[in-house]
Amino acid sequence: MLSVDLSRRQFSMLPAAAFAAPATTVLVHEHVLVNFLRASYDPDAVFAKVKPKLDAVARLGCKRFQDCTPNFIGRDAKLLRRLQDATGIEIWTNTGLYAARNHEYLPPYAKQESPEQLARRWVAEWRNGVDGVKPRFIKIGVNRGPLGELDRKIVKAAALCARETGLTIASHTGNGVAAMEQIAIVAETKTPIGKFVWVHADGEKDHGFHKKAAEAGAWVEFDHIGPAKAALDWHLECVRFMDAGNLLRRTLISQDAGYYKPGEPDGGSFKDYDHLYTKFAPLLSPSQHKTLLQENPYAAFGK
C-alpha cells in the first residue's frame, strides 16, 4: 500500500453543532431498493418506508439523489418519479446493466449481443425514457480484475453509450486492477476519461490505484460512508489522501445507502441516508465540503 504522511497538512475539524449544510448538495450513489432476490413487491410499501428517509435528507440540504439501481435488479422509474414529486428532491435513474456477482443479473441478450448493440439499447432508453423518465447516467457493474470478456464488453458498451449521449458512467468496480482496465477501455473508444466514475473505490486499500485513476482523469468515488467509526475514519483518510495529492477535484463521496429489499420482512434492514450529513460532513473543512458535495457532483454528472 502506498503510504503518505498526512500530518504535513492541516485539516479543519468542525464540531457537529457548528455545521450547517448548504441547500444544493448531491448524493451521487444511493438506492431506493435493490431486488437481488427477484421478489415481487408493493410499490406503496416501498414508498411509505423510503419517503421519510428522503424527507430527512431534504431537510439537511439534499437537492439531488442519484438512484444507482440498474435494470434487472430493481430499477423502478415510476417509483422514483413518485418519490421525487412527494419529496421535492430531484431523483435520477440510469441506463446500463449490472455484470457484477458473476453475471447473475445479466439478461440473456447481454451475453449474445455485441457492445455496439448493447450501446444502442441504452441510447434508445436515453432518447425515449424509461416509463416516462429519462435516464441521466449509465450504471454498470463488473467483477474484480483482471476483467473477463463479458465484463469488458459491458464496459465498452457503456463507453460507446457515453460517447453518443454525453452521459457519465458509474461503474461498480471490485478493485483497482479492474478500475484501471476500465479506464483503458474507455480510452480505446475515444470517450473522455472524465466520463468514468470508479464506484466503490473505497473497497481498494491501495491508495496508489486511487492516485493513478484520478491522474488519468477518472472520478474516484468513496461511497460506503456510514455511522461506524471505522468507516468514518477510513473515508476521512481517503479524502485527506486525495486532498494532499491535489486530487480532490477528481473525488466523489456518497453512502451506497437505502436498499429496500423485496423478499425480506418489511424490506429488510435499511441504511438511512443522513449519516453523510450528520456524521461525516462535520469532519470536513468548508472548502472540502463544498467541493465534494456541491461542485464535484455537478462536474462529474452535469446538472
BELTAGI-V34253 format. One record per backbone hydrogen bond with DSSP energy under -1.0 kcal/mol. NH is the residue of the N-H (numbers start at 1). CO is the residue of the C=O. If there is no record, write none. Layout:
BEGIN
<<NH:CO> <NH:CO>>
END
This chain:
BEGIN
<<6:4> <9:6> <14:282> <18:15> <19:16> <25:61> <26:293> <27:64> <30:66> <31:257> <34:260> <35:73> <38:35> <46:42> <47:43> <48:44> <49:45> <50:46> <51:47> <54:50> <55:51> <56:52> <57:53> <58:54> <59:55> <61:58> <62:57> <63:25> <64:25> <65:90> <66:27> <67:92> <68:30> <73:70> <75:70> <80:76> <81:77> <82:78> <83:79> <84:80> <85:81> <86:82> <87:83> <88:84> <90:63> <92:65> <95:137> <99:141> <103:99> <104:101> <106:103> <110:107> <111:108> <113:109> <118:114> <119:115> <120:116> <121:117> <122:118> <123:119> <124:120> <125:121> <126:122> <127:123> <128:124> <129:125> <130:133> <133:130> <136:93> <138:168> <139:95> <140:170> <142:172> <152:148> <153:149> <154:150> <155:151> <156:152> <157:153> <158:154> <159:155> <160:156> <161:157> <162:158> <163:159> <164:160> <165:161> <166:162> <169:195> <170:138> <171:197> <172:140> <173:199> <179:175> <180:176> <181:177> <182:178> <183:179> <184:180> <185:181> <186:182> <187:183> <188:184> <189:185> <190:187> <191:186> <195:192> <196:193> <197:169> <198:219> <199:171> <199:197> <201:221> <203:200> <204:201> <209:206> <211:207> <212:208> <213:209> <214:210> <215:211> <216:212> <217:214> <218:213> <219:196> <220:250> <221:198> <222:252> <225:254> <232:228> <233:229> <234:230> <235:231> <236:232> <237:233> <238:234> <239:235> <240:236> <241:237> <242:238> <243:239> <244:240> <245:241> <246:243> <247:242> <250:247> <251:248> <252:220> <254:222> <256:29> <258:271> <260:32> <261:267> <264:261> <267:264> <268:265> <271:258> <278:274> <279:275> <280:275> <281:276> <283:280> <284:281> <289:285> <290:286> <291:287> <292:288> <293:289> <294:290> <295:290> <296:291> <298:294> <299:295> <300:296> <301:297> <302:298>>
END
